[in-house]
Amino acid sequence: MEEERRMSTRTRKVAPKMAAALASTDNRTQAALARLEALENDNAGIEHVEIHDDDDDASLDDDDDVYIQKKQLKGTKRKTRQAKALEDARKAPRTFLELLHEANLESLPPHVPSYLRAAVGPPSSTSRRHFCTVCGFTAGYMCVKCGMRFCSIRCQHIHDDTRCMKFVA
């Protein structure tokens, strides 16, 4: 029993530049070697290179020196979970008080305005602004039953259905 391999009748769409690149065997082998090298770089551990002074005939290229220096600067240890957790804790959001303390605003000269020296002006002579309890826009209307403010009929319906204190004894 001889098995025949079935082929798809659908044509493959390949970009013209890609087809030209895959047509030559040199390009294919070069691409394969580049992929293999990338895999080896990803999977390989850090190589320790020992340089012996007794070998005068061999010399390193400038690229090799740079490569060795990068490997040495990178370090040999991977981050542990604990180290990652500590790094994340340093990046964690801080409270407003922590940020104020960190800014050290007390050390600024007295003429420089800061959060700690800001003062509220005298009360305004105009009436207070009122905001919608549902969406936060300026409110022009007030609930007859509970006194809360809303800005539109839509917000009034939401207020009546969910927020109105009319049911509280």
Secondary structure as UniProt FT lines:
FT   HELIX           16..23
FT   HELIX           25..43
FT   TURN            53..54
FT   HELIX           62..74
FT   HELIX           81..91
FT   HELIX           96..103
FT   HELIX           105..107
FT   TURN            110..111
FT   TURN            115..117
FT   TURN            133..135
FT   STRAND          141..142
FT   TURN            144..146
FT   STRAND          149..150
FT   HELIX           153..158
FT   HELIX           159..163
FT   HELIX           165..167
//
